[in-house]
Amino acid sequence: MKRSEINKALKELEAMCAKYKCYLPPFCNFTPEEWQEKGHEYDEVRDCMLGWDITDYGLGNFDKFGFSLITIRNGCRTQPEKYPKVYAEKLLYLKEGQMAANHFHWFKTEDIINRGGGMSTFLGVYDQFPDRCLDMPIAESGFTHFGNGAALAGMRPIVDLMFSDFSALAFDAIVNGAAKFRFNSQGEACVPIVYVMANGGRGAYTGGVGSGCNHSQCVEGWFQNIPGLKIVAPYYPSDALGLLKASIRDDDPVLFLYAEGSLGVREAVPEEMEPIPLHHAAKIMREGTDLTIVAVQAMVPTALKAVEELEKAGISAELIDPRVLIPLDLEKITASVRKTRRLLVVHEAPSRGGIGAEILSAVTQEALRDMKAARVLGAKNIPVGSGFAESLIIPQVEDVVRAAREVIAQ
């Protein structure tokens, strides 16, 4: 879709929203503060995210625009000069660059032709590589097995499953197929495939819009017990760029989980960036001496705010973003815990059976005598509610601050 057509459609959409007294999602085109200045209230339209959701609010069929709200939200393409470096566009640039450099790269996903992928994160890829972009039906199991076969045949396919929740449909292909081909072939076969999917909620806890229990789950815990898989979980654009480059070049199957709530996050990213190795990938976001906080994916910005609040109270917290969950950078995390002697792991998934328990267990085995206290903070043990209910279930800044104080007090 041409930018002029997007601009025209956006104006029509703004007029419709004004007529029905609703708003575009705040990270569509403006910051939440800018929308508040315009007098829009967030709770007026909680689930107004994708095109088909708008019909619930009397806005009619959105398909005539040829793209969804998320298209604008992801790329901020209506203001490219103002926001040139955003999350989804870096994914797009990466796909274009990697596919141009290697003709063995193939891309398989739903809606790649009409919408640039189900989440519109791949706008322009089909235009540049029409012969290597395959538009898939809503049959995740089938086209994931198809991707595995392509990898075994020497290709390096990128399979996009849209929401990570849908990986349940592709579980057999990923777990019983890709993860075991190298082992079953006694090392003769490798499966250089990347499964890309949006992980977690839409960010209702940061002013965004929740999308309910079937489109907001975090799946890293589902796959962490499967030997043969690597799990990458970045939040920021620069990390997504560097880690996806490394994932595409890796000879093993990689689950690339980008945070669903981070689409539209703005960050200056170099045009030329080296791959970030998947080993030893943890990043110290803030140094501290009293407590180590390991925050996974969407909890990183939440934890950053919590660290600032703790600092006001005289508590010095060290914040680590693991970025890659398997293989985990245990060395860096353990070194931090040995320094602070306390550990808090925060993630968006429920605490039970989550990656946080695995991190805590691994660190305990390495540094038990150096630790005074530790705990895991995750979502409440219920399905994620839609709309604003998401913010009542997922840990927020005050929850992280409270948990940190409890760990410090032990």
C-alpha positions as CSV (number, residue, x, y, z in Angstrom):
1,M,0.0,0.0,0.0
2,K,1.4,3.4,-0.9
3,R,2.1,5.9,1.8
4,S,-0.3,8.4,0.2
5,E,-3.1,5.9,0.5
6,I,-2.3,5.2,4.1
7,N,-2.4,8.9,4.9
8,K,-5.7,9.2,3.2
9,A,-7.1,6.2,5.0
10,L,-5.8,7.6,8.3
11,K,-7.7,10.8,7.8
12,E,-10.9,8.9,7.1
13,L,-10.3,6.8,10.2
14,E,-9.6,9.9,12.4
15,A,-12.9,11.4,11.2
16,M,-14.8,8.2,12.0
17,C,-13.2,8.0,15.5
18,A,-14.2,11.6,16.1
19,K,-17.7,10.9,15.0
20,Y,-18.1,7.9,17.3
21,K,-16.1,9.5,20.2
22,C,-13.4,6.9,20.3
23,Y,-9.7,7.0,19.6
24,L,-7.0,5.2,17.8
25,P,-4.8,3.1,20.0
26,P,-2.3,5.6,21.6
27,F,0.8,4.0,20.1
28,C,-0.8,4.1,16.6
29,N,0.5,7.5,15.7
30,F,0.9,9.5,18.8
31,T,2.2,8.9,22.4
32,P,-0.4,8.4,25.2
33,E,0.4,11.9,26.4
34,E,-0.4,13.4,23.0
35,W,-3.7,11.5,22.9
36,Q,-4.6,12.7,26.4
37,E,-4.0,16.3,25.3
38,K,-6.6,15.7,22.6
39,G,-9.1,14.8,25.3
40,H,-9.5,11.1,24.5
41,E,-10.2,8.7,27.3
42,Y,-8.6,5.3,27.1
43,D,-11.4,3.3,28.6
44,E,-13.8,4.4,25.8
45,V,-12.6,1.8,23.4
46,R,-10.6,-0.8,25.1
47,D,-10.3,-3.5,22.4
48,C,-10.2,-1.2,19.4
49,M,-6.9,-2.6,17.9
50,L,-7.3,-4.7,14.8
51,G,-9.7,-3.9,12.0
52,W,-12.3,-6.5,12.8
53,D,-12.5,-5.2,16.4
54,I,-13.8,-1.8,15.2
55,T,-17.1,-3.3,14.1
56,D,-18.0,-3.7,17.8
57,Y,-18.1,0.1,18.1
58,G,-20.3,0.9,15.1
59,L,-17.4,1.9,12.8
60,G,-18.4,-0.6,10.1
61,N,-16.2,-2.9,8.0
62,F,-12.6,-1.7,8.2
63,D,-11.4,-4.0,5.4
64,K,-12.0,-1.3,2.8
65,F,-8.8,0.4,4.0
66,G,-6.8,-2.6,3.0
67,F,-4.8,-2.6,6.3
68,S,-5.4,-2.7,10.0
69,L,-4.8,-0.1,12.7
70,I,-1.8,-2.1,13.8
71,T,-0.2,-1.3,10.4
72,I,0.0,2.3,11.4
73,R,0.8,1.5,15.0
74,N,3.7,-0.8,14.1
75,G,5.5,1.3,11.6
76,C,4.4,4.9,12.5
77,R,4.5,5.1,8.7
78,T,2.3,8.2,8.6
79,Q,5.1,10.2,10.3
80,P,8.3,8.5,9.0
81,E,10.4,11.7,9.5
82,K,9.3,12.0,13.1
83,Y,9.6,8.3,14.0
84,P,12.1,6.7,11.6
85,K,13.4,4.0,13.9
86,V,10.6,1.9,15.4
87,Y,10.3,-1.8,16.2
88,A,8.4,-3.2,13.3
89,E,10.3,-1.2,10.7
90,K,13.6,-2.7,12.0
91,L,12.1,-6.1,11.6
92,L,11.2,-5.2,8.1
93,Y,14.6,-3.8,7.3
94,L,16.2,-6.9,8.7
95,K,14.0,-9.2,6.6
96,E,14.8,-7.2,3.5
97,G,18.5,-7.1,4.2
98,Q,18.9,-10.8,5.2
99,M,16.8,-12.0,2.3
100,A,18.7,-9.9,-0.2
101,A,22.0,-11.3,1.2
102,N,21.0,-14.9,1.0
103,H,18.7,-16.4,-1.6
104,F,18.1,-19.5,0.7
105,H,15.9,-17.3,2.9
106,W,12.2,-17.9,2.5
107,F,9.4,-16.2,4.3
108,K,6.1,-17.9,5.2
109,T,3.2,-16.4,7.0
110,E,-0.4,-15.4,6.8
111,D,-1.4,-12.2,5.0
112,I,2.1,-11.5,3.8
113,I,0.8,-10.3,0.5
114,N,-2.1,-8.1,1.5
115,R,-1.2,-6.8,4.9
116,G,2.6,-7.4,5.2
117,G,2.0,-10.3,7.6
118,G,-0.8,-10.8,10.2
119,M,0.7,-8.1,12.4
120,S,1.8,-5.9,9.5
121,T,5.4,-6.1,10.6
122,F,6.7,-7.1,7.2
123,L,5.4,-4.4,5.0
124,G,7.4,-4.2,1.8
125,V,9.1,-7.6,2.0
126,Y,6.7,-9.1,-0.5
127,D,7.2,-6.2,-2.9
128,Q,10.9,-6.8,-2.9
129,F,10.9,-10.6,-2.8
130,P,7.6,-11.8,-4.3
131,D,9.1,-15.1,-5.3
132,R,10.3,-16.0,-1.8
133,C,7.3,-14.8,0.3
134,L,4.6,-17.5,0.6
135,D,1.2,-16.5,1.7
136,M,0.0,-19.2,4.1
137,P,-3.6,-20.2,5.0
138,I,-4.8,-20.3,8.6
139,A,-3.2,-23.7,9.1
140,E,-0.3,-23.2,11.5
141,S,0.5,-26.9,11.9
142,G,0.7,-27.4,8.2
143,F,2.9,-24.5,7.2
144,T,5.2,-25.0,10.2
145,H,5.8,-28.6,9.1
146,F,6.3,-27.2,5.6
147,G,8.9,-24.8,7.0
148,N,10.7,-27.7,8.7
149,G,10.9,-29.5,5.5
150,A,12.3,-26.5,3.7
151,A,15.0,-26.2,6.4
152,L,15.9,-29.9,6.0
153,A,16.2,-29.3,2.3
154,G,18.8,-26.6,2.7
155,M,16.7,-23.5,3.0
156,R,16.7,-21.0,5.9
157,P,12.9,-20.3,6.3
158,I,11.4,-17.7,8.5
159,V,8.0,-18.8,9.7
160,D,5.8,-16.2,11.3
161,L,3.0,-17.5,13.5
162,M,1.5,-14.1,14.3
163,F,0.5,-14.6,17.9
164,S,2.6,-16.8,20.1
165,D,-0.6,-18.4,21.4
166,F,-1.0,-20.0,17.9
167,S,2.3,-21.9,18.4
168,A,0.0,-24.4,20.3
169,L,-1.3,-25.4,16.8
170,A,2.3,-25.8,15.6
171,F,3.6,-27.6,18.7
172,D,4.1,-30.9,17.1
173,A,6.2,-29.5,14.2
174,I,8.3,-27.5,16.6
175,V,8.7,-29.9,19.5
176,N,8.5,-33.3,17.9
177,G,10.0,-32.2,14.6
178,A,12.5,-29.4,14.5
179,A,13.9,-29.8,18.0
180,K,14.8,-33.4,17.4
181,F,15.9,-33.7,13.8
182,R,19.6,-33.1,14.6
183,F,19.5,-35.7,17.4
184,N,17.6,-38.3,15.4
185,S,20.0,-37.9,12.4
186,Q,23.0,-38.3,14.7
187,G,24.1,-34.8,13.9
188,E,23.9,-35.1,10.1
189,A,20.8,-32.9,9.7
190,C,20.3,-29.4,11.0
191,V,17.1,-27.3,11.0
192,P,18.1,-23.6,10.5
193,I,14.6,-22.2,11.0
194,V,13.3,-19.2,12.9
195,Y,9.7,-19.2,14.2
196,V,8.7,-15.5,14.7
197,M,5.8,-14.7,16.9
198,A,4.3,-11.8,19.0
199,N,4.5,-12.8,22.7
200,G,2.5,-11.6,25.6
201,G,-0.2,-8.9,25.9
202,R,-0.8,-5.7,24.0
203,G,0.4,-3.5,26.8
204,A,-2.8,-2.5,28.5
205,Y,-0.6,-1.9,31.6
206,T,1.3,0.8,29.7
207,G,-1.7,2.6,28.2
208,G,-2.2,0.2,25.3
209,V,-5.1,-2.2,24.6
210,G,-5.6,-5.7,25.9
211,S,-6.6,-8.4,23.5
212,G,-7.8,-11.2,25.7
213,C,-6.8,-14.7,26.9
214,N,-6.2,-16.2,23.4
215,H,-4.0,-13.5,22.1
216,S,-2.0,-12.4,25.2
217,Q,-0.2,-15.5,26.5
218,C,3.5,-15.8,27.1
219,V,4.7,-19.2,25.7
220,E,8.4,-19.3,26.7
221,G,7.4,-21.6,29.6
222,W,5.8,-24.0,27.2
223,F,9.0,-24.6,25.3
224,Q,11.7,-24.1,27.9
225,N,11.8,-27.8,28.8
226,I,12.4,-29.0,25.2
227,P,16.1,-29.8,24.4
228,G,17.1,-28.6,20.9
229,L,15.3,-25.3,20.9
230,K,16.7,-21.8,21.4
231,I,14.4,-19.1,22.8
232,V,15.1,-15.4,22.1
233,A,13.0,-12.7,23.8
234,P,14.0,-9.1,23.2
235,Y,12.0,-6.0,24.0
236,Y,13.8,-3.0,22.4
237,P,14.3,-2.5,18.6
238,S,18.1,-2.6,18.6
239,D,18.0,-5.9,20.5
240,A,15.4,-7.3,18.1
241,L,17.5,-6.3,15.1
242,G,20.8,-7.8,16.4
243,L,19.3,-10.9,17.9
244,L,17.1,-11.7,14.8
245,K,20.2,-11.4,12.6
246,A,21.9,-14.0,14.8
247,S,18.8,-16.2,14.9
248,I,18.5,-16.3,11.1
249,R,22.1,-17.3,10.8
250,D,21.9,-20.0,13.5
251,D,21.8,-23.7,12.4
252,D,19.3,-24.7,15.1
253,P,15.6,-24.0,15.4
254,V,15.0,-20.6,17.2
255,L,11.8,-19.3,18.7
256,F,12.0,-15.6,18.2
257,L,9.5,-14.1,20.6
258,Y,9.1,-10.3,20.2
259,A,7.1,-8.6,22.8
260,E,3.6,-7.8,21.5
261,G,3.3,-4.8,23.6
262,S,6.5,-3.3,22.3
263,L,5.4,-2.9,18.7
264,G,5.7,0.8,18.0
265,V,8.5,1.4,20.6
266,R,10.8,4.0,19.3
267,E,14.6,3.8,19.6
268,A,17.6,5.0,17.6
269,V,19.0,2.0,15.8
270,P,22.1,1.9,13.6
271,E,21.5,1.2,10.0
272,E,24.4,-1.2,10.1
273,M,24.4,-3.4,13.1
274,E,26.3,-6.6,13.8
275,P,24.4,-9.7,15.0
276,I,24.1,-10.0,18.8
277,P,25.4,-13.5,19.7
278,L,22.8,-15.7,21.3
279,H,25.3,-16.9,24.0
280,H,26.1,-14.5,26.9
281,A,23.4,-12.1,25.7
282,A,22.2,-10.7,29.0
283,K,22.4,-6.9,29.3
284,I,22.8,-4.9,32.5
285,M,20.3,-2.1,32.1
286,R,21.0,-0.4,35.5
287,E,23.8,-1.2,38.0
288,G,23.1,-1.5,41.6
289,T,24.3,-3.0,44.9
290,D,21.3,-4.0,47.1
291,L,19.2,-6.2,44.8
292,T,19.3,-7.9,41.4
293,I,16.2,-7.7,39.3
294,V,16.0,-10.0,36.2
295,A,13.1,-8.7,34.0
296,V,11.9,-10.6,31.0
297,Q,10.8,-8.9,27.9
298,A,7.8,-6.6,28.5
299,M,8.6,-6.4,32.2
300,V,11.9,-4.6,31.4
301,P,10.4,-1.1,31.0
302,T,8.1,-1.8,34.0
303,A,11.1,-2.8,36.1
304,L,13.1,0.2,35.0
305,K,10.4,2.5,36.4
306,A,10.4,0.4,39.6
307,V,14.1,0.8,39.9
308,E,13.7,4.5,39.8
309,E,11.1,4.4,42.5
310,L,13.3,2.2,44.7
311,E,16.2,4.6,44.1
312,K,14.1,7.4,45.6
313,A,13.8,5.2,48.8
314,G,17.5,4.6,48.9
315,I,17.5,1.1,47.5
316,S,20.0,0.4,44.8
317,A,18.7,-2.2,42.4
318,E,20.6,-3.8,39.5
319,L,18.4,-4.6,36.5
320,I,19.3,-7.3,34.0
321,D,17.5,-8.0,30.7
322,P,18.4,-11.6,29.7
323,R,17.3,-11.0,26.1
324,V,17.9,-14.7,25.3
325,L,16.3,-17.3,27.6
326,I,17.9,-20.4,26.1
327,P,20.8,-20.4,26.2
328,L,20.6,-18.3,29.4
329,D,23.4,-16.0,30.3
330,L,23.7,-17.6,33.8
331,E,27.2,-16.3,34.3
332,K,26.2,-12.6,34.2
333,I,23.2,-13.1,36.3
334,T,25.0,-15.1,38.9
335,A,27.8,-12.6,39.1
336,S,25.2,-9.9,39.9
337,V,23.5,-12.0,42.6
338,R,26.8,-12.7,44.3
339,K,27.3,-8.9,44.5
340,T,23.8,-8.0,45.7
341,R,23.0,-11.2,47.5
342,R,19.3,-10.9,46.6
343,L,17.3,-11.8,43.5
344,L,13.9,-10.9,42.1
345,V,12.8,-12.3,38.7
346,V,9.9,-10.6,37.0
347,H,8.0,-11.8,34.0
348,E,4.6,-11.4,32.3
349,A,3.6,-15.0,32.3
350,P,2.1,-16.6,35.4
351,S,4.6,-17.5,38.1
352,R,3.8,-21.2,38.2
353,G,6.0,-23.2,35.9
354,G,7.4,-20.0,34.3
355,I,10.9,-19.1,33.1
356,G,11.4,-17.1,36.4
357,A,11.4,-20.4,38.4
358,E,13.9,-21.8,36.1
359,I,16.2,-18.8,36.4
360,L,15.9,-18.8,40.1
361,S,16.7,-22.5,40.3
362,A,19.7,-22.2,38.0
363,V,21.1,-19.2,40.0
364,T,20.5,-21.0,43.4
365,Q,22.5,-24.0,42.2
366,E,25.4,-21.7,41.4
367,A,25.3,-19.2,44.2
368,L,23.2,-20.6,47.1
369,R,25.6,-19.7,49.8
370,D,25.9,-16.1,48.5
371,M,22.1,-15.5,48.5
372,K,20.1,-14.1,51.3
373,A,16.7,-14.0,49.6
374,A,15.0,-14.5,46.3
375,R,11.5,-14.7,44.7
376,V,9.6,-14.7,41.4
377,L,6.9,-12.2,40.5
378,G,4.6,-13.1,37.6
379,A,1.0,-12.7,36.5
380,K,-1.9,-13.9,38.5
381,N,-2.8,-17.5,37.9
382,I,-5.8,-16.8,35.8
383,P,-6.2,-16.3,32.0
384,V,-5.4,-12.8,30.8
385,G,-8.6,-10.7,30.6
386,S,-9.4,-8.5,27.7
387,G,-9.2,-4.7,27.6
388,F,-8.2,-3.0,30.9
389,A,-8.5,-6.3,32.8
390,E,-5.0,-7.2,31.5
391,S,-3.5,-4.4,33.7
392,L,-5.1,-6.0,36.7
393,I,-3.4,-9.4,36.0
394,I,0.1,-8.5,34.8
395,P,2.7,-7.2,37.2
396,Q,2.9,-3.4,37.3
397,V,5.4,-0.9,38.7
398,E,3.9,-0.9,42.2
399,D,4.0,-4.7,42.2
400,V,7.7,-4.8,41.4
401,V,8.4,-2.2,44.0
402,R,6.5,-4.1,46.6
403,A,8.2,-7.4,45.8
404,A,11.6,-5.8,45.8
405,R,11.0,-4.3,49.3
406,E,9.9,-7.8,50.5
407,V,13.1,-9.4,49.2
408,I,15.2,-6.6,50.7
409,A,13.5,-7.1,54.1
410,Q,14.3,-10.8,54.3
